Amino acid sequence: MKTNYSIIPKLLKENPAFAWRIVRAFAMQFKSLVVDRVFHPGQTNELALIYFRLTPLCNLRCVMCGQRGDKGVLKGSFAAEESKKIVPLEDYKRLVDQLKPKKPIVYLWGGEPFLYPDLFPLIDYMMEAGLTVSVNTNGTYLEKYAKEIVERRWHALFVSLDGFEETNDRIRGDGSYRKVIAGFEAINREKERQGATLPYMGIVTTVNNLNYKDLHALAEATRSFKLAWHFYNLGTYTNDEIVDRQRQFMRRELDTEIACLPAYATGYNEGIDGQELYDVLTRIHAMDVDYPIVTVPALKPDKIDIYYKQLDVPVRTRCTVPWSQANIDYDGSVFFCADYNDYPLGNIREKSFFEIFNGERAARFRKALKNTPEGMFPGCVRCYQNMLCGKRVQGF
């Protein structure tokens, strides 16, 4: 199975300047693992990637989502109240001015980022500052905004799609598949009309027990979409025992309570046949397409069952995220962990970003993480960020 590095050769051929930005981010992440994490664990000079969770609102209710799904923590009236706290555009502009010298890759997500009222002027400002901007979206607004997106030459779109039509809609909601397809078609029409190569578009598919047998059908259906990549995310899963260990650890080491991790104890990992999934993924990886197909994490065939059935067995360790990344939440709070945002480091509306990023709370978090036996907290064992940025366990 290919890793996330496999996207680089295609980009080098088509857009060397853009590829260089990706290579630079990977290099910063690697340096953070072998230098910063080891020799000055409390602080770092690297910032390869910064997430912006722009809004808690979303127009879909994907069943496995840790925010709006079955066990999600941002549902109903609570999300509506939280949306009143979103950071205004002017505060984000001040933040972008601070980030500009580091030129990190920016990843905008939500909720659904198209529900942030100033998304277009924010991205304009980020791109004018020389930042590389990617947007993670459920794809249902792409058709509506295709002309503006292509005119502005956004760099990248990561579009969530979890199966062929019936399967996807069972997971994401009725009609969502056709809306995404219409969005891809509209973007491609505009790119052709405007003579543009940007934005690069790719699919992110989250594997679960509702869709794993249907993944090849999705791959076949989307092979003509002019994709730049297709990521298969094996999924973020946990169970009550891991949640309890994480709760005790965070209380003991960081004096904080947790709320986010329990949302991933969904059971959507249960019943997945590892060998059958590996066979499906092997067929997909063997397809004759001109874009990379990437599995996160890339595992040996006999280890996929372990991934889904033995959730306490690490497949990646030594998470590097706090030494090279950060997440800005919709209310301005800064976290290292995008999905498990239980330990706020500070707020960009009260302090400058780099005061927060290398402040006392950040140093305490980094040192606590480094001092654990495997370089990760109990709840990190299937975290998507750790799957991307952790050290591969031998044999997996």
C-alpha positions, -999 to +999 in steps of 0.1 A: +000+000+000+012+035-008+019+061+018+011+098+018+045+106+003+034+091-030+015+122-040+048+141-045+060+126-079+028+136-097+029+171-082+066+175-091+057+167-127+027+190-129+035+218-105+071+219-091+065+250-070+034+234-053+052+201-049+081+219-032+058+233-006+046+198+002+082+185+004+091+213+027+063+204+050+073+168+051+109+179+058+098+201+087+077+172+101+107+149+099+130+174+116+105+178+144+107+140+150+145+136+150+156+170+164+130+191+182+112+163+199+145+148+211+167+178+220+143+206+231+110+188+237+093+218+253+095+241+223+099+241+185+107+264+157+088+244+131+053+249+118+046+227+089+008+225+090-019+245+108-056+234+109-085+259+111-117+243+123-137+273+111-172+263+124-190+237+144-219+237+120-225+211+093-253+203+069-247+166+070-248+140+099-223+113+090-229+085+114-192+079+124-183+116+128-169+126+162-186+159+159-221+154+144-224+116+142-241+090+165-219+099+195-207+134+183-200+162+207-213+190+185-250+183+180-283+201+180-287+233+200-252+230+215-236+234+181-259+263+173-248+281+206-212+273+199-215+288+164-220+322+180-184+321+192-168+318+157-137+339+151-144+370+129-124+376+098-103+405+112-090+383+140-080+356+115-062+383+093-041+392+123-033+356+128-023+351+092+000+381+095+018+363+123+020+330+104+032+345+071+070+342+078+067+305+085+045+298+054+028+267+068+003+246+048-032+256+059-060+231+062-095+245+066-122+222+079-152+222+102-180+212+105-184+223+070-161+252+061-185+266+035-208+275+064-182+300+077-196+333+065-162+348+054-146+318+039-138+334+005-122+366+018-103+346+044-088+323+018-080+353-004-061+369+024-042+336+032-032+331-004-021+368-008+001+361+022+018+332+004+002+304+023-007+271+007-044+266+013-064+233+013-100+229+021-116+198+036-153+197+026-182+173+023-185+185-013-221+195-012-214+232-019-189+228-047-214+230-075-227+263-061-193+279-058-173+263-086-168+294-106-154+314-076-132+286-064-115+281-098-112+319-104-094+322-071-071+293-079-075+276-045-047+251-041-064+219-030-098+204-021-101+173+000-136+160-006-152+134+017-170+105-001-175+072+016-189+048-010-209+044-041-243+061-041-265+039-018-236+032+006-224+068+008-260+081+014-266+056+041-235+070+059-237+107+050-274+114+042-298+111+013-287+128-019-252+136-006-235+114-033-251+131-062-244+166-048-207+157-045-206+143-080-222+174-094-196+194-075-167+175-091-183+180-125-188+217-120-152+223-108-138+204-138-160+223-162-148+256-148-112+245-149-116+236-185-134+269-193-109+290-174-078+271-186-069+263-150-051+234-133-061+245-098-075+235-075-062+200-072-090+178-060-089+145-042-112+122-022-109+112+014-128+080+023-132+068+059-133+030+061-160+015+084-181-016+086-208+000+065-187+007+034-156-015+033-170-041+009-181-013-014-149+006-017-139-008-051-172+003-066-165+038-054-130+037-069-144+026-102-171+053-102-147+081-094-117+072-117-128+097-143-131+126-119-097+140-128-085+134-092-051+144-078-053+117-051-076+093-033-070+087+004-085+057+022-085+066+059-088+033+079-107+053+106-104+067+141-118+042+166-116+036+203-135+017+231-146+024+266-114+009+282-091+032+262-113+062+270-111+054+307-072+051+305-071+084+286-094+101+311-072+090+340-040+100+322-052+135+313-064+141+349-031+129+364-006+145+340-024+175+326-051+183+351-078+183+325-110+164+317-118+149+283-149+152+262-139+143+226-124+108+227-157+090+237-173+103+205-150+078+186-162+047+205-188+042+178-185+005+170-181+011+133-149-008+134-166-040+145-171-069+121-146-057+095-129-087+079-093-077+076-084-101+048-114-091+028-106-054+033-070-060+022-082-078-009-105-048-018-077-023-012-053-044-033-077-043-062-080-006-058-043+000-056-038-021-088-061+001-108-047+018-139-052+055-129-029+085-131-033+096-095-019+081-063-042+059-041-030+062-005-040+042+025-036+058+060-021+040+077-004+017+052-004-017+069+008-052+061-021-075+051-020-096+083-021-065+105-054-050+093-074-073+116-053-060+145-061-024+135-098-030+138-101-057+165-073-049+189-077-012+194-051-010+222-023-024+200-002+005+186+006+006+148+022+041+150+040+056+180+060+088+188+035+113+176+052+144+163+022+166+159+029+191+188+063+198+173+051+208+138+014+214+138-015+232+156-052+235+153-071+268+156-107+260+168-138+280+158-137+301+190-100+309+186-087+283+211-054+267+201-049+229+204-023+205+192-049+177+187-074+185+160-099+157+169-092+155+206-094+191+215-095+187+253-064+206+263-065+243+252-031+260+249-045+296+247-067+317+225-055+338+195-079+366+205-060+371+237-024+363+228-002+360+197-001+326+182+036+319+188+033+330+224+007+302+227+025+277+205+057+278+227+040+288+259+039+270+293+009+249+286+023+239+252+056+229+268+038+209+295+018+190+268+049+182+247+069+170+277+041+148+289+038+133+254+075+127+250+078+111+285+052+084+278+068+050+271+056+050+234+055+087+228+017+089+228-012+092+252-035+062+257-062+077+235-038+083+206-036+047+196-059+051+165-058+089+161-057+100+125-030+126+131-009+099+147-015+076+118-002+103+095+027+117+116+037+089+140+066+064+138+057+031+121+058+002+146+081-025+134+061-053+117+032-031+107 
